[in-house]
Amino acid sequence: MAFQIELNEQELSIQGVQFQTKKEYTIMKNSLGSSMYEGFEPTKDMVQLLKDIHDGKKSRNDILTFVLGN
């Protein structure tokens, strides 16, 4: 069965994570779609982390911590 991602165009949310603008939502949706084509299965936590990095709330090093659990 293919992985299903929760998208809500009206609320601008992906996996329950809300974006401020249509542009931010579309960029993240397209980026995740490309990654999913390669086998990535984005969780709500990962989408939130990517949004926080984009918003400057977290650093790219936080991805390593998230993935490696350090």
C-alpha positions as CSV (number, residue, x, y, z in Angstrom):
1,M,0.0,0.0,0.0
2,A,1.3,3.5,-0.9
3,F,2.0,6.0,1.9
4,Q,-0.8,8.5,2.2
5,I,0.0,12.1,3.2
6,E,-2.6,14.4,4.7
7,L,-3.0,17.6,2.7
8,N,-5.5,20.3,3.4
9,E,-5.4,23.0,0.7
10,Q,-8.0,25.2,2.5
11,E,-6.2,25.2,5.9
12,L,-2.7,25.2,4.2
13,S,-1.7,22.2,6.3
14,I,0.4,19.1,5.7
15,Q,0.2,16.2,8.1
16,G,-1.6,18.6,10.4
17,V,1.1,21.2,10.3
18,Q,-0.2,24.6,9.3
19,F,1.7,27.0,7.0
20,Q,1.3,30.8,7.0
21,T,1.1,31.4,3.2
22,K,0.0,29.5,0.1
23,K,3.5,29.9,-1.2
24,E,5.2,28.2,1.8
25,Y,2.6,25.4,1.7
26,T,3.1,24.8,-2.0
27,I,6.9,24.8,-1.7
28,M,6.8,22.3,1.2
29,K,4.2,20.1,-0.6
30,N,6.3,20.0,-3.7
31,S,9.5,19.2,-1.8
32,L,7.9,16.4,0.2
33,G,6.3,15.0,-3.0
34,S,9.7,14.8,-4.6
35,S,11.2,13.1,-1.5
36,M,8.2,10.7,-1.3
37,Y,8.9,9.7,-4.9
38,E,12.3,8.5,-3.6
39,G,10.7,6.6,-0.7
40,F,10.5,9.2,2.1
41,E,7.5,8.9,4.4
42,P,7.1,12.2,6.2
43,T,5.6,12.2,9.7
44,K,3.9,15.1,11.4
45,D,7.0,15.6,13.5
46,M,9.3,15.7,10.5
47,V,7.1,18.2,8.6
48,Q,7.0,20.4,11.8
49,L,10.8,20.2,12.0
50,L,11.3,21.2,8.4
51,K,8.8,24.1,8.9
52,D,10.7,25.2,12.0
53,I,14.0,25.2,10.1
54,H,12.4,27.2,7.3
55,D,11.0,29.7,9.9
56,G,14.4,30.0,11.6
57,K,13.2,28.4,14.9
58,K,15.6,25.4,14.5
59,S,18.8,24.7,12.8
60,R,19.7,22.1,10.1
61,N,21.7,20.2,12.8
62,D,18.3,19.5,14.5
63,I,17.6,17.1,11.5
64,L,20.6,15.0,12.5
65,T,19.4,15.0,16.1
66,F,15.9,14.0,15.0
67,V,17.2,11.2,12.7
68,L,20.0,9.9,14.8
69,G,18.3,10.4,18.1
70,N,21.3,12.0,19.8
